[in-house]
Amino acid sequence: MIKKITGSFLLAFHNIRSHFFHTMLSILGIVIGVAALVAILSLIDGLEKFAKDQIRQTSSLNAVMVYSESFKWINHVRVRKDSIPVITYDQLASLKSGLKHPAELYLQNGQAGEIRIVGDTAVIGTIVKGSNEFLLPGQKADAGILFQSSDLTGKKDHAIVNSAFAQAINKKSPELIGKLAVFKSDTLRIIGVLQDTLNKTPNLFLPITRLRDEEFQTMPPGLALEASTFEDVNLIKDEVKEWIKKAFPKHQVSDFSIVTNEFRLKQAEQGFLLFRVIMGLIVGISVLVGGIGVMNVLLISVTQRTVEIGVRKAVGAKKRDLILQFLSEAITVSSFGSFIGLIAGVGFSMAVVPLIRLFVEIPFEASYTWNTFFLISIIAVVVGIVFGTYPAIRASRLDPVEAIRRE
């Protein structure tokens, strides 16, 4: 059986070589279709890779976020709750000691406000965040120092700003160290400037223990738990739920939102998958036209080789032998066109990437995955079988006597 299949493919290659120019014109549709599909999929894969890298850089996949729910729904109306559960700094120690899996805890409260630097008339719109001694994993100071434990226990009037804050007042990071910043009725001394190249919004951090109770009720702080490993994320999430039941007996677990950043990756993957399907269906029209070209090549081949088919049937060739021969030829033709389209698609996407970078200043690259190459292989075989079946059946049904008589 293997020998028969191999012989059929070798015969198919011989016939393609005998009518090479005509075959190339007929498979032009499948070449264009596959090239367009490869180019689109590689660009989408590159875009997805870029999006995932951005998500990983701006957030941690090992983090569990806990937020107080300030609103509830009544008759499809969003109403603010009378009593809002607030996670305080004092509760962090009890939560951390009760965790079975190690994690770093980050408590932050954010609100928009106006900041004025003493000695400067400029007013800066800033996101003011109350924070514990930890800011975010891996963050470093561009100038000065970050919070220490004494800043929280002593409720010191220290503050940290980010690099966007320094740019907003046209100051270099070291120049801000020791400056006084006024927020509402508080005067804070800047002790550090945070390295934060991704955030373009001015931020100011102050010890969360300096915030008043009414500010916590207006804008409850959010808690982030940074797990040591990704495998511990769901386990820590379950531990947090148990802790909430004990720490807030008057409230329900549903009064808090407990989320992980994994859903952001899933949303991105679903969005890009939908984009692939839609673009694949559009480009599939070209592949369909290419399949019709393959059928055209084989129908002409059946007409031109009527005598050959008659002789083969006369000397004992069965219907399945002829069907196998022409299906092999169809798969060979479509595979040949798909291979050329694959090379053309890769070349096109590589040429387009510099043009994209010219207009959009992002580190974007086309990505070539095994899924794309596997899909092209499947398309080549399916197109060959679908559009080669009718010519193969037509060839197998020829009457050998009538076929030979045409000579």
N, C-alpha and C positions, 0 to 999 in steps of 0.2 A: 504493500500500500504506500509506504514512504517513497519507494522507488518510483511508483507511478505519479505521485504528487510532484516529486522533484523533476521528473521528465516533463510534466505539464508546465511547470514554471520555466524550465529551460526553453521549451518550445515557445512560450509566451514572450520571453526575452528576444528570441530570434525574430518573431513576427513584428515586435515593436521596432527593432533595429532595421527591419526591411522597409518599414513605413515611418521612419523617424520623424520627418518634417510634418507629415500629416498628423501623427500622434501628438506632437508638441502643440500644434494649433488647437487640437481637440481638447487637450487637458489644460489649456490656458485658464479656463474658468476655475478649475480646482486649485491651480497654482495661486491665483489671485485670492481665492477664498481662504485657503490655508495660510497664506502669507499675512492676510489681514487679521485672521484669528490669532496667529502666533504673536503678531505685533501688539494687538490689543491686550491679550492675556499677559504678556510680559510686562507691559506698561502698568496694567492693573495690579499685578503681583508686586511690582516695584513700589507703586503707590501704597499698597497695603503694608508692605514692609516699612516704608517711611512712617506711616501712621502709627504702627505698633511701636516703632522706636521712639516716636514722640510721646506716646502714652507711657512707655517705660521710663523715659527721662523726666516727665512731669509728675509722675505718681508711682507709688510702689505697689507691686503686685502682692507683696507680703503684708499689706496693711489691712486692718479691720477698722472701719469708721463707724462711730456711734454718735447719732445726733438726736437731740430732744425734738419731739414733734410738738410744735407750738400751735398747730391748728387741727381741727377735726371737721368732719363732714356731717351736716345735719340737713336732710331733705335736699341733697345735692348742693348745699350752700357751705362754703368754707368759712368756718367760724373759729376765732382765736379762743384757746382754752383759758379757763379761769386760773387753773393751777398747772404750771409747767414744771416737769422734773428737771433739775439742774445737777449736773455732775460737777462737784467742786474739787478744788485742788487737794483738800484734806482727804478725799475719798480715793485718790490715786494710790496711796500707799497700801490701803486695805485691798484694793483690786489687784495690784501687782503681786502682793504677797500670797494672794489666793490662787493665782494662776499656776496650773500644773506645767504649762509650756512657757518657756521664757519669751518675754517680749518687752520692748521699750514703749513707754506711754507718753503720748503727746496731747496736751490739752490746750485748745486755742479758742478764742472768742474774737470775732471780727465785726467791725462796724466802720462805715465811712465817716470821715471827719476832716476838719480843716486844721492844718498844722502851720504854725508860724515859728520861724527861727528868730530868737532874740537878737536884735541888732539888724534884722533884715525885714523890710516891709512886705516882702512877697508872702502870699498865702498859698499853701500847697494842698490840693485835694489828695487825701491819703486814705488807704485802708489801714485802720488801726487794729492791731491784733494783740490781745492779751495772751501770753504764752507761758508755759512752764520752762524749766531750764533747758529742755531739749526743743529745738525748732523742728527741723526735718532731717531724716537720715542723710548723712554725707555732706551737709551744708557746712561751709567754712566762712570765716571772716575775711573780707577783703582788706579791712583795716580794723584795728582795735581788737576787742574780745567779744565773746558771746556771753549769755547769761550764766551765772553761777548759782548754786543752791542758796547762797546767802542773799542773793537778789530777791528771792521769793519769800524766804522766811523773815527777812528784815523789811520786806515791802519797800525796797529802795527805789529811788526815783531815776532808775536807769532805763535807757531805751536803746533799741537797735533799729537801724534803717537798712533798706536794701539799696542796691546800686541805682535802681530807677529813681529813688528819692534823691540821690546825689545828683543825677542828671537833670532832674526837674528844677533844681536851684543852681545849676551850672557850677557845681563844686566837685573837686576831686575827693575821693573817699577819705584820705587822711585828714583833709581840711575840716571834716565834720566832727571828728573825735573831740569831745569836750564841749561842743556847742549845746546850747539850751533850746529845747523844742517845747512849745506851748500847745497843749491839747485840752480844750475846755478850760477847767480851772487848775489843771496840773501842769507843772513845769518839770520837764524830764531832761536828764543829761544823756547825750548820745555817747555810748561807750564802744559801739562797733558798727561797721558797715558790712552787710551780708553779701557774699558772692551770689548773685542771682541774675544771670544773663538772659534767662528765658522770660521772666516776669517783667513786663514793660510798665506795670502799674506801681506807683510809689507805695511802699509798705513801711509801717512803723510798728515795732514789737515792744511791748512793755510787760513787766511781770504781771501775770494774771491775778495775783493776790492783791494788786492795787485797784482792781475793778470793783465797783460797788454792786450791791445786791440787785438794785433796780436795773443796772446794765446787764446783769446775767439774765433777768427775766425778759428784758427787751430782746436780747440776742444771746440765747443760751450757748455756752461753749460746746464745741465738738471734740470728741475724744478719738484719737487714732492709736491703735496698737500695732506696732511693727514686729511681726513674728520673725524668728530666726530663720525659718525655712518656709517655703511655700506650702509644704505638706501640713504645717501646723495651723494654717489660716482658718480652716473650717472648725478645727478643734477649739481654737481660741474663741471663735465666734460663739460656739455652744457654751463655753465657760462664761463669757460675758452675759449671755442670757440668764444663766443661773445666778450670777452676781447681781444683776438688776432686780431679780425677784427678792433677794435678801436685802439689798440696799434701799430699795424703793417699795416697801410693802403696800403703800397707798396707791401705787400705780401699776400698770400692766406693762409687759414687755412690748406690746404694740404702741406704747407711748414713746418708744424710741425707734429710730431707723438704724438698722445694723446692716451695713453694706460692705462689699469688697470691690476692689478695682477690677476684678476679673470680668465683671459684666461689661466694662468698657471695651475690653478686647473682643468679647462675644458680639457686642453691638457692631463693632468695626468689621468683624468677620462676616456677619450677616449682611451688612450693607454692601460690602465688596462682592459677596457671593451673588446677591441680587443683581449687581451691576454686571458681573460676568455673564449671568444667564441672559439678561436683556441684550447685551452686546453680542453674545454668542448667537442668539436667535436672528439678530439683524445680519450678522456676517454669514450665518448659515445659508442665506439666500444665494450667496456666491458659490458656496460649496455645492448647493443643489444644482446650480447651473453647470458646475464642473462635472457633476455626476451625469447630467444629460449628455455632456460632451464625451464622457467615457462610453456611454451607451451608443452614441453615434459612431464612435470608432469601431466598436464590436459589431454593430449591424452592418457596417460597410465591409468589415472583415469577413463576416458570414457570407455576404453576397459575392465577394471576390474569391472566396475559397470554397465555393459550392462543390466543385469537382473533387477537391482534396477531401472534403467531408464525406462525399459519396464513396470515394475509394476506401477511406478508413472504415466506413460502415460495411462496405462489401467484403473486406478482409477480416471482419469479426469485431470491430469496435462497437461497444455497447453505448446506449444512451448516456449512462452515467460517466463513461469515459469522455464523451464529447462535452457534457455539462462541466465536468471537472476541468477540462482543457480551457474552455472559454471563461469559466469563473476564475481560474488561475491567471489568465490573461487580463481579466478585468481588475483583479486585485493588484497585479503587477503594474498596470497602467496607472491606477489611482494611487498606489504607493509611490511610484515614480514622481507623479505630479505633487503629491503631498511632501515628498522629500525636497523637491525644488522649492515649493512654497515655504517649507520650514526654514531653509537657508535664506530665502528672500525676506521672510518675516523677521528673523533675527537681525539681518543686516539693516533692515528698515528701522527697527526699534533702536539699534545702536546709533544710527544716524540722527534719529529724532531727539534723543536725550540731550545732546548739546544745545539744540534749539530750545528745548524746554527750559534748560538752565539759563539760557540767554534772556528769557522773559520773566522767569520766576527764580529768584535767588534762594533756592533750597537745595540741599544735598540729595538730589533725586537720582536714582539709578534704576534701569530696567532690571527685572529679576526673572531668571529662567529656572523654572522648577521641573521636576520629573513629571508632575501632574500634566503640564502642558505637552511634553513629549509623548506621554502615554495617551493623552486625548487625541493627538494627531495620528498616532498609530491606529487607534480604534476607528477614527474617521476614515482612514485609508482603506481598512478592511471592510467596514460597513458599506462605504460608497461602492467598492468593487463588487460586493455580493449583491447589494440591492439593485444597482444599475447594470450588473452583468448577468443577472438571472434570466431576464427575458431573451437577450441574444443567445445565451447558452441553450435555453430550452428550444428556441427556434432552430438552432443548428442541429440539435439532437433529433428533431422531428422530420428532418429532410429525408425524402425517399431516395435511397442510394441509386436506384435505376434512373430516376428522373434527373438526379444530380449529375451522374456520369454522362447522360445523354446530352447535356448542355455543352459538352466539350466540342 
